[in-house]
């Protein structure tokens, strides 16, 4: 699980950097200010939580039995797909069925952070 989280974190991190470059060099001229702000939020949250996926994976190497860390990493991954993914779809194709996924992704992010906090409390040597 640790390798999966670190690898996914790296992939989502690369996607976030590519997304940021596209926003700055391609979409900035094509999107209105509101749509560009939504797009930038999607990229920012993708990058931030990609790092937390890596952190979860690296901590799992120290505490391989930690259920909280496994759940945290899963929550961050699901959150990236649901939150950032739905905002990207909304930016590029407008509102649709995917618009309702952002709050679920945000809830997954919150759960991930709380699970990291729980891990910090429970996972000691």
N, C-alpha and C positions, 0 to 999 in steps of 0.2 A: 504494500500500500504506500509506503514511503516513496518508492521509486515512481509510482504512478503520480502521486501528488507533485513531486518535484518536476517530473516531465511535463505534466499538464500545466503547471505554473509557468514553466519556461515557454511552452507553446502559446498560452494565453498572454504572457508578457510580450512575446514577439508580435502577436496579433494586435495588442494594444499599441505598440510602437508603430506598426504599419498603419493602423487606424488613425493614429495621431498625425502621421505624415500625410495620409490621404486627406484628412480634415484640413490641414494647413495648406496643402498644395493643390488639391482638386476641389473639395467640397466648399471651401471658403468662398469661392467665386460663384458657386451654384446653389447654395442654400441661403435662405434668409436668416437673419440673426437669431430668431427663436429656434429654428431647426438646427442651426449650427451649435447652439448652446446645449440642446438635447444630445446631439452627437458627441460633443466634448465630454458631457457627463458620462455617457456610455463608455467612452475610451478611458476616462479617469478611473471609473469604478472597475473596469476590466483590469487595468494595470495594478491598482491597489490590491485587489483581491487575488490577482495572479501571484503577487509577492506573498500573500498570506497562505496560498496553497503551498508554495515552496517552504515557508516557515513551518507549516503543519507537517510536511513531509520530513523535514530535517529534525523536528522535535520527535517525530515517531521513531527516528533512529535511536534517540536517547531513551524513549519510553514506548517500546514496541507493543506493549499490552494496553495502551491507553485508548479506551473506547471514545473518550471525549475528543481526542485528536483525530481519530478516524472520522468521527461524525463532523467535526469542524471542517476538515478538508473537503469532505463530500458536500457540506453546506456551501462552502466558498465556490466550488466548481459548479454546483447547480445554480447558485446565485449569479455567477458570471453569465451562464447561458441564458437564464430567464431574464435577468435585469438588463444587462448590457445588450444581449441579443434582441430583446423586444424593443429597446430604445433605438437600436440601429435599424431595425425593420420599420419602425415608425418614422424615423428620419428619412429613409430612402423610399418607402412606399406608402407613407401616410398611415392613419389609424386603421386598425384591423383587429382580428381576433387576438393577435399577439399583444395588443395594448394592455390587456388585463394580466399579462405575465410579469410586468415590472414590479408590482407590489409583492408578488410571491417571491421574486428574486431578492427584493429588498429584505423581506422577512428571513430568507435563507442567509443573507449576509449578517443580519442581526444575530441569528442563531449561531452562526459560525464564530462571531466575536464572543458571544457568551460562553460557548464551548471552549474557546481558547482560554477565557478567564477561569473556567472550571478546571481545565487541564493544569493551569498554573497553580491552582490551589491543591489539586489532588496528586499530580504527578511529581513526586519528589523522590530523591534518593535517600 
